[in-house]
Amino acid sequence: MGKTIIQSVLFSMAVIVIYFGIQIGWGMYQTMNYVPDVIKAYETVGYLESKVSFGVIGSPTDWAGQLALLFVAGVAAFFALRWIFRTIKR
């Protein structure tokens, strides 16, 4: 039982690392390929002048909730895949 728990935790951590790796990679890709457009920039001037955000946009509880959800999803995926492969083997 202990081996299964360790495997599911490692699988969940791998899911979390892959998820955030994809997020970081996609952000880097978008940043490197960004081309400013002077003509379309004037379309958003009215929105930028009227909307101002104060305070923290992302909170630590958002990150904690996201990590917890990914962890639980990873554990569930591990046990589901384990069950599927065991039923196929039989």
Secondary structure, DSSP 8 states (H G I E B T S, - for coil): -HHHHHHHHHHHHHHHHHHHHHHHHHHHHHHHT----HHHHGGGHHHHHH----S-SS-HHHHHHHHHHHHHHHHHHHHHHHHHHHHHH-
